[in-house]
C-alpha cells in the first residue's frame, strides 16, 4: 500500500493481525529483504509492517540530502504506526534499519515493545567501536562523494557492488539501482547522517533504550565488527540479549533465515504474552 507520511509517499507492506512487528531494512535493500521473516511471523499470528524507507524501493526519493536525516526517518516510522493505528510495535531492524530502530526506541519508548538489531545497533556503539570498525567502514567515506560513489558502484554492470557486497539478492538489488535516481537516493542516508565531520564530533546523546533488546551479529559480516553491535548493551536499560551466528555474512535474515526466525520468535514470545501463548 501507499501511505502519505510527512509529505512523502512510502510503500508499506502490512500483513496479518495481532501484535505489530515493524521491520526496517538497510542499505541497499527494500522491505523484500524480510520476506522469510514476514512468513514466519505471520504463521504464528503477528502483524508485520514492512516499509520501504524513504529513498528506497518503491517509496519516494526526495532530492535534498537533508531529507534523509535520522529525525526524518524516525518521524516516518511514527507516522506509519499512526496511520496504521498501531500504538506500539516490536521493532526489528537490519543495517541502517537497526540504527534507525535504536533511535526510535530511545526517542519514542512508548511506541516500542521490543527492539531487535541485526548487524547494526545503537549509533553510539558504532561510533565507539574503534579503528577496527573504521577500517571496515572505508566505503562510508567513498559514499560521501557525489558522482564518484555512484560511478564506482555502477561501473561495469555494478561489478564493484557485486564483488564487494556479496549480497545474497544482488540481482534484485541491482535491478532497483539501475535507475540513477534510486542509486543517488540510496546513498543520501550516508551523506545526511554520517558526513566526514561525524568522525571527529561526539555522537548525539540519546535517552537510554528501555525496551527489551536483542542484538544479532554474524561472524562473516563484511561491514560491522562484533564490538560495534555488542556495545549497544551499554545504552540499553531494559533486558539485553545477544546472539552470535557463525559462518554467515552481513545479511543473516537471508543467509540463515530459519536460525534468525527461531531467535526472533523466541525473543518476541519471551516479551509478549500473546506470542508466548501462540508458541506454546
ZALO-778779 format. One record per residue (C-alpha): x negated, y negated, z; residue number from 1. Coordinates in steps of 0.02 Angstrom, whole numbers, padded with zeros to 5 digits. Layout:
N
      c1      c2      c3  pos
       X       Y       Z  NUM
...
***
This chain:
280
      c1      c2      c3  pos
   00000   00000   00000    1
  -00049  -00182  -00025    2
  -00046  -00296   00128    3
  -00070  -00484   00130    4
  -00182  -00515   00280    5
  -00253  -00687   00320    6
  -00233  -00741   00140    7
  -00324  -00587   00073    8
  -00237  -00438  -00005    9
  -00301  -00273   00065   10
  -00271  -00096   00006   11
  -00221   00014   00154   12
  -00177   00198   00159   13
  -00052   00227   00300   14
  -00006   00410   00329   15
   00098   00502   00458   16
   00171   00459   00626   17
   00109   00473   00804   18
  -00036   00383   00885   19
  -00126   00273   00758   20
  -00307   00306   00709   21
  -00389   00161   00618   22
  -00526   00225   00501   23
  -00659   00099   00448   24
  -00780   00137   00306   25
  -00951   00061   00275   26
  -01060   00016   00125   27
  -01036   00056  -00018   28
  -00878   00153   00016   29
  -00690   00134   00022   30
  -00557   00221   00125   31
  -00577   00382   00023   32
  -00734   00423   00122   33
  -00615   00477   00262   34
  -00513   00600   00159   35
  -00565   00752   00261   36
  -00528   00665   00425   37
  -00360   00599   00364   38
  -00307   00777   00326   39
  -00368   00847   00492   40
  -00293   00706   00596   41
  -00127   00714   00506   42
  -00117   00902   00532   43
  -00109   00878   00721   44
   00010   00731   00716   45
  -00093   00574   00714   46
  -00050   00425   00606   47
  -00201   00372   00502   48
  -00226   00192   00444   49
  -00371   00180   00322   50
  -00403   00012   00239   51
  -00521  -00038   00102   52
  -00615  -00178   00190   53
  -00616  -00346   00101   54
  -00740  -00339  -00042   55
  -00724  -00150  -00063   56
  -00616  -00028  -00158   57
  -00450  -00100  -00215   58
  -00448  -00242  -00088   59
  -00476  -00424  -00137   60
  -00653  -00483  -00163   61
  -00670  -00665  -00110   62
  -00811  -00757  -00196   63
  -00883  -00852  -00047   64
  -01012  -00761   00059   65
  -00943  -00841   00217   66
  -00779  -00749   00186   67
  -00866  -00589   00245   68
  -00915  -00641   00421   69
  -00885  -00521   00564   70
  -00742  -00628   00634   71
  -00652  -00625   00466   72
  -00672  -00436   00455   73
  -00611  -00408   00633   74
  -00467  -00528   00601   75
  -00416  -00422   00452   76
  -00405  -00268   00562   77
  -00299  -00355   00693   78
  -00188  -00419   00553   79
  -00168  -00243   00482   80
  -00118  -00174   00652   81
   00006  -00316   00675   82
   00088  -00294   00505   83
   00099  -00106   00528   84
   00169  -00128   00704   85
   00029  -00032   00787   86
  -00006  -00118   00954   87
  -00154  -00003   00992   88
  -00259   00120   00893   89
  -00401   00242   00908   90
  -00540   00161   00806   91
  -00662   00266   00704   92
  -00798   00180   00604   93
  -00946   00231   00497   94
  -01095   00123   00447   95
  -01031  -00057   00440   96
  -00864   00011   00499   97
  -00947   00069   00660   98
  -01019  -00104   00695   99
  -00856  -00191   00650  100
  -00759  -00068   00757  101
  -00875  -00103   00904  102
  -00846  -00289   00888  103
  -00658  -00260   00877  104
  -00664  -00155   01036  105
  -00766  -00289   01126  106
  -00660  -00438   01074  107
  -00487  -00359   01073  108
  -00491  -00221   01204  109
  -00301  -00221   01217  110
  -00292  -00155   01037  111
  -00416  -00010   01053  112
  -00379   00156   01139  113
  -00545   00237   01097  114
  -00694   00197   00988  115
  -00794   00321   00884  116
  -00950   00260   00794  117
  -01033   00366   00659  118
  -01213   00320   00617  119
  -01196   00137   00670  120
  -01136   00072   00837  121
  -01147  -00090   00933  122
  -01234  -00231   00836  123
  -01344  -00273   00986  124
  -01404  -00093   00997  125
  -01454  -00102   00814  126
  -01544  -00268   00842  127
  -01640  -00198   00991  128
  -01694  -00035   00907  129
  -01869  -00098   00868  130
  -01988  -00080   00721  131
  -01937   00096   00676  132
  -01764   00031   00636  133
  -01832  -00120   00543  134
  -01934  -00005   00433  135
  -01778   00092   00388  136
  -01685  -00072   00357  137
  -01801  -00134   00219  138
  -01657  -00135   00096  139
  -01560  -00261   00201  140
  -01692  -00391   00159  141
  -01683  -00345  -00025  142
  -01494  -00365  -00020  143
  -01514  -00548   00030  144
  -01574  -00596  -00145  145
  -01426  -00628  -00262  146
  -01457  -00557  -00434  147
  -01615  -00466  -00382  148
  -01524  -00342  -00272  149
  -01386  -00314  -00397  150
  -01513  -00280  -00535  151
  -01614  -00162  -00426  152
  -01459  -00061  -00383  153
  -01379  -00057  -00556  154
  -01530  -00039  -00673  155
  -01545   00122  -00774  156
  -01369   00179  -00732  157
  -01392   00146  -00546  158
  -01547   00255  -00537  159
  -01615   00172  -00380  160
  -01449   00186  -00289  161
  -01435   00369  -00338  162
  -01612   00414  -00284  163
  -01621   00310  -00126  164
  -01448   00332  -00050  165
  -01421   00519  -00082  166
  -01236   00479  -00065  167
  -01127   00637  -00073  168
  -00997   00543  -00178  169
  -01119   00445  -00284  170
  -01023   00460  -00448  171
  -00864   00389  -00370  172
  -00963   00251  -00286  173
  -01047   00201  -00449  174
  -00883   00205  -00543  175
  -00820   00068  -00424  176
  -00982  -00033  -00427  177
  -00993  -00041  -00617  178
  -00881  -00193  -00601  179
  -01010  -00332  -00569  180
  -00888  -00423  -00455  181
  -00870  -00268  -00348  182
  -01058  -00247  -00333  183
  -01083  -00429  -00281  184
  -00938  -00422  -00157  185
  -01004  -00262  -00078  186
  -01168  -00348  -00036  187
  -01084  -00501   00039  188
  -01064  -00419   00209  189
  -01254  -00406   00223  190
  -01277  -00585   00166  191
  -01145  -00653   00285  192
  -01189  -00554   00442  193
  -01373  -00510   00425  194
  -01462  -00657   00342  195
  -01652  -00660   00366  196
  -01641  -00777   00515  197
  -01542  -00645   00610  198
  -01706  -00551   00631  199
  -01775  -00686   00745  200
  -01622  -00750   00836  201
  -01541  -00655   00981  202
  -01378  -00569   00937  203
  -01216  -00649   00991  204
  -01171  -00587   01164  205
  -01007  -00491   01167  206
  -00899  -00432   01311  207
  -00934  -00251   01359  208
  -00830  -00118   01274  209
  -00701  -00049   01395  210
  -00631   00092   01287  211
  -00697   00270   01295  212
  -00830   00277   01160  213
  -00914   00417   01064  214
  -01068   00398   00956  215
  -01113   00523   00819  216
  -01284   00520   00736  217
  -01365   00642   00614  218
  -01549   00685   00608  219
  -01575   00656   00421  220
  -01499   00481   00421  221
  -01599   00378   00297  222
  -01544   00209   00364  223
  -01517   00219   00552  224
  -01629   00278   00694  225
  -01559   00375   00839  226
  -01601   00234   00959  227
  -01500   00111   00857  228
  -01346   00215   00893  229
  -01380   00282   01068  230
  -01420   00106   01127  231
  -01234   00072   01111  232
  -01212   00155   01281  233
  -01285   00001   01367  234
  -01141  -00104   01300  235
  -01001   00016   01348  236
  -00918   00008   01519  237
  -00795   00145   01477  238
  -00840   00330   01467  239
  -00982   00363   01343  240
  -01011   00522   01242  241
  -01150   00557   01119  242
  -01159   00694   00987  243
  -01310   00733   00877  244
  -01287   00831   00715  245
  -01443   00917   00648  246
  -01490   00927   00465  247
  -01359   00806   00399  248
  -01383   00637   00316  249
  -01302   00467   00331  250
  -01125   00524   00285  251
  -01082   00661   00412  252
  -00895   00644   00379  253
  -00931   00705   00201  254
  -01080   00821   00228  255
  -01013   00906   00386  256
  -00826   00868   00389  257
  -00775   01018   00493  258
  -00904   00975   00626  259
  -00853   00793   00630  260
  -00669   00838   00635  261
  -00695   00956   00782  262
  -00789   00821   00879  263
  -00662   00687   00837  264
  -00508   00790   00879  265
  -00584   00846   01044  266
  -00631   00668   01091  267
  -00461   00597   01047  268
  -00371   00737   01139  269
  -00476   00703   01294  270
  -00415   00523   01297  271
  -00240   00547   01231  272
  -00101   00639   01322  273
  -00006   00665   01160  274
  -00164   00726   01075  275
  -00201   00846   01217  276
  -00028   00921   01201  277
  -00048   00944   01013  278
  -00217   01027   01026  279
  -00155   01142   01165  280
***
